[in-house]
Amino acid sequence: MVLYGAHSFRHFYVTQAAVAGMPAALIKRITGHTTDDMLEHYQHLGAEYSIEMARRLNGKPTPALPHRETLPAWARELVEGMTPENVETVKAAILKGGVA
């Protein structure tokens, strides 16, 4: 299974172009997409982007995003070792605080 490949650059470019404010019509022209559906497939716009766009529209300062704690090392290790076969076991271990 390929996690990242050459096609990942298309996702990255479309997302960065949208974040920079490039008009959708221009992004579609550059990428060769003909529909908004395809453009939306390649865009990965998160909460920070939405907040920034709202700030630009109303001219107000950007509100702070809620603080999220860093994933503990034990949980990260469990998630990185997760497979389709052990997903339920990993989920149970995380919910129990790392106890398998």
N, C-alpha and C positions, 0 to 999 in steps of 0.2 A: 504494500500500500504506500503510495506517495503522499507525504504530508504537504510538502511544498514543491512546486515544480515551476517550469517556465511560465505556465499559465497563471501562476500566482501574481506575476507582474501586471497582468491585465486587471486583476482585482485591485491591486495596489494603485495602479494609475487612475482607474476610474474613481476610486474612493478619494484619492488625494486631489484630483481635479475638481470633484464636487465640493470638497471641503474648502478649496481655494476660491470657490465661487464661480468656477467656469460654467457657462450656460450648458444645460443638458443637450441642446441641439448641437453645440460644438463638440462635446464629448462623444456624442453618437457619430458625428461625422468623422472624427479622428479614429474611433474604434471600429467603425463599420456597422454599428448596431442600427437597426431601423425601427425598433420599438422601445417604448419606455420600460416595458417588462424586462427586456434584456439588460437595460441600463440598471434597473433596480436590482437585478440578480448580481451584478458585479459591484454594487455600492455596499459598503459596510459602514454605515453611519451610526455611531453610538450616541449615548446620552450627552456627552460633552459637545458634540456637533449640534444637537438640537438646542442645547442651552445657548451656545454661541449664536446661532441663527436668531433665536428669540431676543437675545441682547441687541443684535444689530437692528432688528425690526423696531424695537421700542426705545433704543438709545439709552438703555439703563445698564448699570454694571452687571457683569455676569455673576449669578449666584453661585456660591460654593457648592460643589458636589458633596454628598454625604461621605464621611470618612469610612473607608472599609479596612478592616484589619487584614494584615498579610496572612496568607494561608500558612499554617504551621508546617514545619518540615515533614513531620510524620504524615500529615494529610496529603502534602504534595507528593510524597513518595508513593502513597497508596494510589493516588490519581494517575500518576505516571505509569504505574504498573497495571492499570485497569485494561481489561480486554472484554470483548463481548461475553466470554465464558464466565468471568469472575465479577461482573458488574454488580450483581446483587450482594456478593460477599463484601466487596469494597464499600458499597453504600452502607451496609450494616456496620462495618468497622468504623467508618467516618461518623455515623450517627451515634455510635457508642464511645466516641472520643479516641479512636485508634485501637481499641481492643477487638481482636478478631474473634 
